[in-house]
Amino acid sequence: AKDALLVRVAESWPLRGFEMSKTARDPADTRLRLAARLQKLGSRGALDVKLAEAQVAAAEAEMKMSRQVVEFCRIKAPFAGRVTHLEVKENQHVGEGSPLLELAEYGPMEIEFMMPSSWLSNFKTGSKFEVRIDETGKRYPAEIIRLGGKVDPLTQSIRAYGRLNTDDDALLPGMTGMVLRGDEDEGSILPG
């Protein structure tokens, strides 16, 4: 699900920093209240209040920054999907910016295949066809969503992209199969 917790990085050090920043804010807040009260009594000037306000603002900024660091230790799913590959193991040290996992989005599965250029007269964007997936042994309805920009003169084929019109949970990224036309001509699906 979107916003589901995917990874939680060791956060004891950032949490300690956050707790320290919270404890630093309390005395700053107390100093501000005291300076304001003493100013009303005529015992302190406006400068003392401004300095105390600045200390409170600095403590709040430190607290916000510490909270942000803690939030960075928790990686949430940017969209609904499934984890397709883990790049790291539990307790493994990783550098900043290193990939941790691969996530595939739920939704209509797209396919990519090489289509004979002779099919161009019948296959346009929106054209319907069937796909037989090797791993499931089943046929699925599909449609062309776009065609490549050029025909390869050597193979006399064009790259085509389609969308499977099914919500079968057995379908996974990287599966292979055959594109079927009504006359049973076939073209291969490229894993992707």
C-alpha positions in Angstrom: 0.0 0.0 0.0 1.1 3.6 -0.5 3.0 4.9 2.5 3.5 1.4 3.9 6.8 1.1 5.8 9.4 -0.7 3.5 12.7 -0.1 5.3 13.6 1.0 8.8 17.2 2.0 9.1 18.9 1.9 12.5 17.6 5.0 14.1 18.9 5.0 17.7 21.4 7.7 17.1 19.0 10.1 15.3 16.4 9.5 18.0 18.9 10.5 20.6 19.6 13.6 18.7 15.9 14.4 18.5 15.4 13.8 22.2 18.4 16.1 22.9 17.0 18.8 20.7 13.6 18.5 22.5 15.3 18.9 25.9 17.2 22.0 24.7 13.9 23.7 23.7 12.4 23.5 27.2 15.1 25.7 28.9 15.0 28.2 26.0 11.2 28.4 26.3 11.6 29.0 30.1 14.1 31.8 29.5 11.8 33.4 27.1 8.9 33.4 29.5 11.1 34.7 32.3 12.6 37.5 30.1 9.1 38.6 29.0 7.9 38.7 32.6 10.9 40.6 33.8 10.4 43.1 30.9 6.9 43.7 32.0 8.2 44.4 35.5 10.8 46.8 34.0 13.7 44.7 35.1 14.8 43.5 31.6 14.9 45.2 28.2 13.5 44.3 24.8 17.0 43.0 23.8 16.8 40.3 26.4 13.4 39.2 25.1 14.6 39.2 21.5 17.7 37.1 22.4 15.4 34.6 24.3 13.1 34.4 21.2 16.1 33.7 19.0 17.2 30.9 21.3 13.7 29.4 21.2 13.6 29.7 17.4 17.1 28.0 17.1 16.0 25.2 19.5 12.8 24.6 17.4 14.8 24.6 14.1 17.2 22.0 15.6 14.2 19.9 16.7 12.7 20.0 13.3 16.0 19.1 11.7 16.4 16.2 14.1 12.8 15.0 13.4 13.6 15.1 9.7 16.7 12.9 10.2 14.5 10.4 12.1 11.9 10.4 9.3 14.7 9.7 6.8 15.4 6.4 8.7 11.9 5.2 7.7 11.4 4.6 4.0 7.8 4.4 3.0 6.3 3.1 -0.3 5.8 6.0 -2.8 3.0 4.1 -4.4 1.0 0.8 -4.0 3.2 -2.1 -5.3 5.3 -5.0 -4.4 9.0 -5.4 -3.6 10.5 -7.3 -6.5 14.2 -7.4 -5.3 16.1 -6.6 -2.1 19.5 -5.1 -2.8 20.8 -5.3 0.8 20.6 -7.7 3.7 19.5 -7.0 7.3 22.1 -5.2 9.4 24.2 -4.5 6.2 25.9 -1.1 6.1 24.9 0.9 3.1 26.2 4.3 1.9 24.0 7.3 1.3 22.1 7.1 -2.0 22.7 3.3 -2.4 19.7 1.4 -3.8 18.0 -0.8 -1.1 15.2 -2.5 -3.1 13.2 -2.5 -6.3 9.5 -1.8 -6.1 7.0 -2.6 -8.9 3.8 -0.6 -9.1 0.4 -2.4 -8.9 -1.8 -1.6 -11.9 -2.2 -2.6 -15.5 0.8 -4.7 -16.6 2.6 -3.3 -19.6 4.4 -5.5 -22.2 7.1 -4.7 -24.8 7.6 -6.9 -27.9 9.1 -6.9 -31.3 6.3 -6.9 -33.9 6.8 -7.8 -37.6 6.5 -4.7 -39.7 4.0 -6.5 -41.9 1.5 -6.3 -39.0 1.5 -2.5 -39.1 -1.4 -2.4 -41.5 -3.6 -4.1 -38.8 -1.9 -3.1 -35.5 -2.4 0.6 -34.4 -2.7 2.2 -31.1 -5.8 0.8 -29.4 -5.7 -2.5 -31.5 -6.8 -5.5 -29.4 -4.9 -8.8 -29.3 -4.1 -11.7 -27.0 -0.9 -12.7 -25.2 0.0 -16.2 -24.1 2.3 -16.0 -21.0 4.7 -18.9 -20.8 4.9 -18.9 -17.0 1.1 -19.1 -16.4 0.2 -21.0 -19.6 -2.8 -18.7 -19.9 -4.0 -16.2 -22.6 -4.8 -12.6 -21.6 -6.5 -9.8 -23.5 -4.3 -6.8 -24.4 -4.2 -3.7 -26.5 -1.5 -1.7 -28.2 -0.7 1.5 -26.3 2.1 2.8 -28.6 4.5 1.8 -31.4 8.2 2.4 -31.7 9.4 5.2 -34.0 11.1 3.1 -36.7 11.3 -0.2 -38.4 14.5 -2.1 -38.1 15.4 -2.8 -41.8 17.5 -5.9 -40.9 14.8 -7.7 -39.0 11.9 -6.0 -40.6 10.3 -5.5 -37.1 9.2 -2.6 -34.9 9.1 -2.3 -31.1 5.6 -2.3 -29.8 4.1 -1.6 -26.3 0.9 -3.0 -25.0 -1.2 -3.2 -21.8 -2.7 -6.4 -20.5 -6.4 -6.0 -19.7 -6.4 -8.2 -16.7 -5.8 -8.0 -13.0 -4.5 -11.6 -12.5 -2.1 -11.6 -9.5 -0.1 -14.4 -11.0 1.4 -12.0 -13.5 4.8 -10.6 -12.5 7.3 -8.2 -14.1 9.8 -10.0 -16.3 7.5 -12.9 -17.5 7.7 -13.9 -21.2 5.3 -15.1 -23.7 3.9 -14.7 -27.2 1.7 -12.1 -28.9 -1.2 -13.8 -30.7 -3.1 -12.3 -33.7 -6.3 -13.7 -34.9 -4.5 -15.7 -37.6 -2.2 -17.2 -34.9 1.0 -15.4 -36.1 3.2 -14.9 -33.2 5.7 -12.3 -32.0 7.9 -12.6 -28.9 7.5 -10.5 -25.7 10.6 -9.1 -24.4 11.1 -9.5 -20.6 11.2 -6.1 -19.0 
